[in-house]
């Protein structure tokens, strides 16, 4: 437990996404309160780093924000044991006026997702095995039909605290090769480098709403083709203007929290697309994006027809759900989805 002097705070008083949008340096000096908050933030991060277990398992999965002396913790951790270590590490830090703990625990998330899948198990006579690692839920088991496998994936993805779903469920009687299912979440503002050294910055991500996995990223940069480059060299225009492009996640060679590296050159225009706003849509206002994204960070590909999968309301009455054919862009992105499913 936290010390008695630490008060309970209202989570509505702080928004991680609103705070991020206001983090613009206009050359103004920090106020006394802001300096105090920065000192507390450094102290909290240092205390978490000093714990050997937290440093090895949880440190990079916890985001610390401090506003008006109140510490806000966001992210995903493994268990209540880790939560206890976090509380212990923060006890001796002076100046903390309150703590808002928004950390999601894997052990609790597994229980909640498994409970939601129970209705599908009862309806279709199957058994799912659920695991989680820092919010990424993995599903196992054997079902009788591909549509039941899809329903399980969507049911797990409907939980707002799930970061992504890795679907390893097998279909009885169908021998399929198990695909490697890596998990990639490019950070908004992260620098992405092509093999030829050109780079851009991640502005938004494109997500598969069925499993909350990122399938592509929208990157802003200067990506001139050969004709544009020759024109720039022969004129006083200098470098080509910035543009937005869509890069599939299967083009990513490596990804850290600060930068990403691609497997292609910027001139390989057939390997990526220009961003077309008409090809994407924003999620519904009541949809919660997976951590660490904010609502404006995520787009869904526009489908040719609305796909009704009937997870929450109708699935007990409809044993099979068929998805209509989706438009070409959606198929391209999912075909390149190295995460499988």
C-alpha positions as CSV (number, residue, x, y, z in Angstrom):
1,X,0.0,0.0,0.0
2,X,1.0,3.6,-0.5
3,X,1.8,5.8,2.5
4,X,-1.2,7.3,4.3
5,X,-0.3,10.8,3.3
6,X,-0.7,10.1,-0.4
7,X,-4.2,11.1,-1.5
8,X,-6.5,9.5,-4.0
9,X,-6.9,11.5,-7.2
10,X,-9.5,11.9,-9.9
11,X,-8.2,10.3,-13.1
12,X,-10.2,12.9,-15.1
13,X,-7.9,15.6,-13.8
14,X,-5.1,14.4,-16.0
15,X,-5.0,13.1,-19.6
16,X,-1.8,11.6,-20.8
17,X,-2.8,12.4,-24.4
18,X,-3.7,16.0,-23.7
19,X,-0.5,16.4,-21.8
20,X,1.5,15.1,-24.7
21,X,-0.2,17.5,-27.1
22,X,0.9,20.4,-24.9
23,X,4.5,19.4,-24.6
24,X,5.8,22.1,-27.0
25,X,8.9,24.1,-26.1
26,X,8.3,27.7,-26.8
27,X,11.5,28.9,-25.1
28,X,9.6,29.6,-21.9
29,X,11.3,28.9,-18.5
30,X,9.7,26.3,-16.3
31,X,7.5,27.5,-13.4
32,X,8.4,26.5,-9.8
33,X,5.7,23.9,-9.9
34,X,6.9,22.5,-13.2
35,X,10.5,22.3,-11.9
36,X,9.2,20.4,-8.8
37,X,7.2,18.0,-11.0
38,X,10.3,17.4,-13.2
39,X,12.4,16.6,-10.1
40,X,9.7,14.2,-8.8
41,X,9.5,12.5,-12.2
42,X,13.3,11.9,-12.2
43,X,13.2,10.6,-8.7
44,X,10.4,8.1,-9.5
45,X,12.2,6.9,-12.6
46,X,15.5,6.5,-10.7
47,X,13.8,4.6,-7.9
48,X,12.2,2.2,-10.4
49,X,15.6,1.7,-12.1
50,X,17.3,0.9,-8.9
51,X,15.1,-2.1,-8.3
52,X,16.8,-5.0,-10.1
53,X,13.6,-6.9,-10.9
54,X,11.7,-3.8,-12.2
55,X,14.7,-2.8,-14.2
56,X,14.9,-6.2,-15.9
57,X,11.1,-6.7,-16.5
58,X,9.0,-3.6,-16.1
59,X,11.0,-0.4,-16.3
60,X,10.6,0.2,-20.1
61,X,6.9,-0.6,-19.9
62,X,6.0,2.1,-17.4
63,X,5.4,5.8,-18.3
64,X,5.7,8.3,-15.5
65,X,4.0,11.7,-15.7
66,X,3.9,14.2,-12.8
67,X,1.5,17.1,-12.7
68,X,1.1,19.4,-9.7
69,X,2.9,16.9,-7.5
70,X,0.6,14.0,-8.5
71,X,2.4,11.0,-10.1
72,X,0.5,9.3,-12.9
73,X,1.7,5.8,-13.9
74,X,0.6,4.3,-17.2
75,X,1.5,1.1,-19.0
76,X,1.4,-2.6,-18.6
77,X,3.2,-4.8,-15.9
78,X,3.3,-8.5,-15.3
79,X,1.6,-9.0,-11.9
80,X,0.6,-7.7,-8.5
81,X,4.0,-8.7,-7.3
82,X,5.5,-6.0,-9.6
83,X,3.0,-3.5,-8.5
84,X,4.1,-4.1,-4.9
85,X,7.7,-3.5,-5.9
86,X,6.7,-0.3,-7.6
87,X,4.8,1.0,-4.5
88,X,7.7,0.1,-2.3
89,X,10.2,1.9,-4.6
90,X,8.2,5.1,-4.4
91,X,7.6,5.2,-0.7
92,X,10.7,7.2,0.2
93,X,10.3,9.9,-2.5
94,X,9.6,13.3,-1.0
95,X,7.1,15.8,-2.5
96,X,4.6,13.4,-3.9
97,X,1.1,14.7,-3.2
98,X,-0.9,11.8,-4.8
99,X,-0.6,8.8,-7.1
100,X,-2.9,7.8,-9.9
101,X,-2.0,4.2,-10.8
102,X,-3.3,3.3,-14.3
103,X,-1.0,0.3,-14.7
104,X,-2.7,-2.7,-16.3
105,X,-1.7,-6.1,-14.7
106,X,-1.2,-9.1,-17.0
107,X,-2.6,-11.6,-14.5
108,X,-5.8,-9.6,-14.1
109,X,-6.1,-9.0,-17.9
110,X,-5.7,-12.7,-18.6
111,X,-8.6,-13.5,-16.2
112,X,-10.8,-10.8,-17.7
113,X,-10.2,-11.9,-21.3
114,X,-10.6,-15.6,-20.4
115,X,-14.0,-14.8,-18.8
116,X,-15.1,-13.0,-21.9
117,X,-14.1,-15.9,-24.1
118,X,-16.2,-18.2,-21.8
119,X,-19.3,-17.3,-23.7
120,X,-17.7,-18.4,-27.0
121,X,-16.5,-21.7,-25.4
122,X,-20.0,-22.4,-24.2
123,X,-21.6,-21.6,-27.6
124,X,-19.1,-23.5,-29.8
125,X,-18.0,-26.3,-27.5
126,X,-14.3,-25.4,-27.5
127,X,-11.6,-24.4,-25.0
128,X,-9.2,-21.4,-25.3
129,X,-5.9,-20.9,-23.5
130,X,-5.1,-17.3,-22.7
131,X,-1.8,-15.7,-21.9
132,X,-0.4,-12.2,-21.8
133,X,2.9,-10.3,-21.8
134,X,2.7,-6.6,-21.0
135,X,-0.7,-6.3,-22.5
136,X,-0.2,-8.5,-25.6
137,X,-2.7,-11.3,-25.3
138,X,-1.9,-14.7,-26.9
139,X,-4.7,-17.2,-27.7
140,X,-4.3,-21.0,-28.1
141,X,-6.7,-23.9,-28.4
142,X,-8.5,-25.9,-31.1
143,X,-11.8,-24.8,-32.8
144,X,-14.0,-26.3,-35.5
145,X,-14.1,-23.4,-37.9
146,X,-12.0,-20.4,-39.0
147,X,-14.9,-18.1,-38.1
148,X,-14.8,-19.2,-34.5
149,X,-11.1,-18.5,-34.5
150,X,-11.8,-15.0,-35.8
151,X,-14.5,-14.4,-33.2
152,X,-12.1,-15.4,-30.4
153,X,-9.5,-12.9,-31.8
154,X,-12.1,-10.1,-31.9
155,X,-13.5,-10.9,-28.6
156,X,-10.1,-10.6,-26.9
157,X,-9.4,-7.4,-28.9
158,X,-12.6,-5.8,-27.7
159,X,-11.1,-5.4,-24.2
160,X,-9.9,-1.8,-24.0
161,X,-6.7,-2.7,-22.1
162,X,-5.5,-5.2,-24.6
163,X,-2.5,-3.9,-26.6
164,X,-2.7,-6.6,-29.3
165,X,-3.9,-10.1,-29.9
166,X,-1.6,-12.9,-31.1
167,X,-3.9,-15.7,-32.4
168,X,-2.4,-19.2,-32.3
169,X,-5.7,-21.0,-32.3
170,X,-5.8,-24.0,-34.6
171,X,-8.7,-25.2,-36.7
172,X,-9.5,-28.9,-36.4
173,X,-8.7,-30.8,-39.5
174,X,-6.7,-28.0,-41.1
175,X,-3.0,-28.3,-41.2
176,X,-1.5,-24.8,-41.2
177,X,2.1,-23.7,-40.8
178,X,2.5,-21.6,-37.6
179,X,3.6,-18.1,-38.7
180,X,6.0,-15.9,-36.7
181,X,4.0,-13.3,-34.9
182,X,6.2,-10.4,-33.8
183,X,4.7,-7.4,-32.1
184,X,5.7,-3.9,-33.3
185,X,4.4,-0.6,-32.0
186,X,6.2,2.4,-33.6
187,X,6.1,5.4,-31.4
188,X,4.5,8.6,-32.6
189,X,7.3,11.0,-33.5
190,X,9.8,8.2,-33.9
191,X,12.4,8.7,-36.8
192,X,12.3,6.0,-39.5
193,X,15.3,5.4,-41.7
194,X,15.5,4.0,-45.2
195,X,18.5,2.1,-46.3
196,X,19.8,5.0,-48.3
197,X,19.8,7.3,-45.3
198,X,16.6,9.3,-45.9
199,X,14.3,9.4,-43.0
200,X,10.8,10.5,-41.9
201,X,8.8,10.8,-38.7
202,X,5.9,8.6,-37.7
203,X,2.7,10.7,-37.6
204,X,0.0,8.0,-37.2
205,X,-0.3,4.2,-37.3
206,X,-2.8,2.0,-39.2
207,X,-4.3,-0.7,-37.1
208,X,-6.3,-3.9,-37.8
209,X,-9.4,-3.4,-35.5
210,X,-9.9,-7.1,-35.3
211,X,-6.7,-7.7,-33.3
212,X,-5.4,-4.2,-32.4
213,X,-2.1,-4.9,-34.2
214,X,-0.3,-2.2,-36.1
215,X,-0.1,-3.2,-39.8
216,X,1.4,0.0,-41.2
217,X,2.6,3.5,-40.2
218,X,2.1,6.9,-41.8
219,X,5.4,8.7,-42.1
220,X,6.1,12.3,-43.0
221,X,9.4,13.1,-44.8
222,X,11.0,14.0,-48.1
223,X,10.9,11.0,-50.4
224,X,11.8,12.2,-53.9
225,X,11.7,9.8,-56.8
226,X,14.6,10.0,-59.4
227,X,12.9,12.5,-61.6
228,X,12.1,14.8,-58.7
229,X,15.6,14.5,-57.5
230,X,17.1,15.4,-60.8
231,X,14.7,18.4,-61.0
232,X,15.8,19.5,-57.6
233,X,19.5,19.3,-58.4
234,X,19.0,21.3,-61.6
235,X,17.0,24.1,-60.0
236,X,17.1,26.4,-57.0
237,X,14.3,24.5,-55.3
238,X,16.6,22.5,-53.1
239,X,15.1,19.4,-51.5
240,X,11.7,18.1,-52.5
241,X,8.7,19.0,-50.4
242,X,7.5,16.9,-47.5
243,X,4.9,14.2,-48.1
244,X,3.1,11.5,-46.2
245,X,3.6,7.9,-47.1
246,X,2.2,4.6,-45.8
247,X,4.8,2.0,-44.9
248,X,3.8,-1.6,-44.1
249,X,5.3,-3.1,-40.9
250,X,6.8,-5.9,-42.9
251,X,9.3,-3.4,-44.3
252,X,10.7,-2.8,-40.8
253,X,14.2,-4.3,-40.1
254,X,14.4,-3.2,-36.5
255,X,12.5,-0.9,-34.2
256,X,13.5,0.8,-30.9
257,X,11.7,3.5,-28.9
258,X,13.6,6.3,-30.6
259,X,14.2,5.1,-34.2
260,X,13.3,2.4,-36.8
261,X,15.2,1.0,-39.7
262,X,13.6,-0.3,-43.0
263,X,14.7,-3.0,-45.4
264,X,14.2,-0.8,-48.5
265,X,15.6,2.4,-50.1
266,X,13.4,5.5,-50.4
267,X,13.5,5.1,-54.2
268,X,11.7,1.8,-54.1
269,X,8.3,3.4,-54.7
270,X,6.5,0.2,-55.6
271,X,7.1,-1.0,-52.0
272,X,5.1,1.7,-50.3
273,X,2.2,4.0,-50.9
274,X,1.4,7.7,-50.9
275,X,-1.0,8.5,-48.1
276,X,-4.6,9.0,-49.3
277,X,-6.9,10.2,-46.6
278,X,-9.9,8.7,-48.4
279,X,-8.5,5.2,-47.9
280,X,-8.6,5.5,-44.1
281,X,-11.1,6.4,-41.3
282,X,-10.8,7.4,-37.7
283,X,-12.0,4.9,-35.1
284,X,-15.4,5.4,-33.4
285,X,-15.2,8.0,-30.5
286,X,-16.0,5.2,-27.9
287,X,-13.1,3.0,-29.1
288,X,-10.1,3.0,-26.7
289,X,-6.7,2.8,-28.5
290,X,-4.1,0.4,-27.1
291,X,-1.4,1.9,-24.9
292,X,0.7,4.0,-25.7
293,X,-1.4,5.4,-28.5
294,X,-3.9,8.3,-28.2
295,X,-7.2,8.4,-30.2
296,X,-5.8,10.7,-32.9
297,X,-2.8,8.4,-33.4
298,X,-4.8,5.5,-35.0
299,X,-6.5,5.1,-38.3
300,X,-8.4,2.1,-39.7
301,X,-8.4,1.2,-43.5
302,X,-11.7,1.9,-45.1
303,X,-13.5,-1.3,-46.1
304,X,-15.6,-1.7,-49.2
305,X,-18.6,-2.7,-47.0
306,X,-19.1,-2.5,-43.3
307,X,-18.1,-5.8,-41.7
308,X,-20.4,-6.9,-38.9
309,X,-18.8,-9.7,-36.8
310,X,-21.5,-9.7,-34.1
311,X,-19.1,-10.3,-31.2
312,X,-20.9,-8.6,-28.3
313,X,-24.5,-8.9,-29.2
314,X,-25.4,-11.6,-31.7
315,X,-22.8,-14.3,-31.8
316,X,-24.8,-16.9,-29.7
317,X,-27.5,-16.8,-32.3
318,X,-25.2,-17.0,-35.3
319,X,-22.8,-19.9,-35.3
320,X,-20.9,-18.7,-38.4
321,X,-19.9,-15.2,-39.3
322,X,-18.6,-14.5,-42.8
323,X,-16.6,-11.4,-43.6
324,X,-17.3,-9.8,-47.0
325,X,-14.4,-9.1,-49.3
326,X,-12.6,-6.0,-48.3
327,X,-11.0,-3.4,-50.5
328,X,-7.6,-3.7,-52.2
329,X,-5.6,-1.5,-49.8
330,X,-6.9,-3.5,-46.7
331,X,-5.8,-6.7,-48.4
332,X,-2.4,-5.3,-49.3
333,X,-1.7,-4.3,-45.7
334,X,-2.9,-7.5,-44.2
335,X,-1.1,-9.6,-46.8
336,X,2.1,-7.8,-45.7
337,X,1.3,-8.2,-42.0
338,X,4.2,-10.0,-40.6
339,X,2.3,-10.6,-37.4
340,X,0.2,-13.3,-38.9
341,X,-3.1,-14.3,-37.2
